[in-house]
Amino acid sequence: MKDWIMAVCPEIAEWQAEVIAVQVRISVEAEREACARVCRDLGRRHGVAFAEFDCVEAIRARGQE
C-alpha cells in the first residue's frame, strides 16, 4: 500500500505514506469486522446459524489473505 501511495503522491514523505497506509489498514479491518457483526446479527435474527457462521468466518478470513 505504501508503495502505491508513494507512486500516486510522489511529493509526500515516506513516513507520511506509512502513516496513511497504517490508517487505511486499521479502517479496512474495522469495516470488515463491522460487516461480520452485521452478518452474525442478521443470521441470529432470522435463525440461520449455520449460514451466518459461514458468512462471518468468510468475512473475517479475508483479512488473513
N, C-alpha and C positions, 0 to 999 in steps of 0.2 A: 504494500500500500504506500509506504513511504517513497519508494522509487517512482511510483505513478504520480504522487503529489509533486515531487521534485520535477518531473518531466512536464507536468501541466503548469506549474508555477515556479519556473526556474529562479525567480527573483527572491524567493524566501530561503531562509537559512535551513540547514539540515535539521537542527534541533526543533525548529518550528514545524517542519514536516513530520517529525517524530511525534510531537505533541498532538497534531491533528490526527495522525494515524491511530494513536492510542485512544483518543476520544471517539473516533469512528468505531473502533473495535468494541469499546465499552457500550456505545449506543446500540450497535448491532446485537450484542449479547443480551442486553436488556430487552430489546424488541423481540428477540427470539423467545426469551423466557415469558414475556407477556403473551405471545401467541400460544405458547404451550399451555399457559394457565387458562386462556380463553377456551381452548380446545377441551381441556380437562373439565372445566366448569360446564360447558355445553353437554359433554358426554354424561356427566353426573345428573344434570337437569333432565336429560331425556332417557336416562337409564341405559346408556350404551357404553358400558365399562370397557369391554374389550377393544372396540373401535377407538375409544377415547385414549386408552393406554397406547395403542399403536401410533396414533397421531401425535401424542405428547412426546413419546420416545423418538419418533422420527424427526420432529422439530428440534428437539434438544441434540440429537445426533448430528444435525447439520453443522453444529459448532465444532465437531470433532474431525471434520473432513479436512 
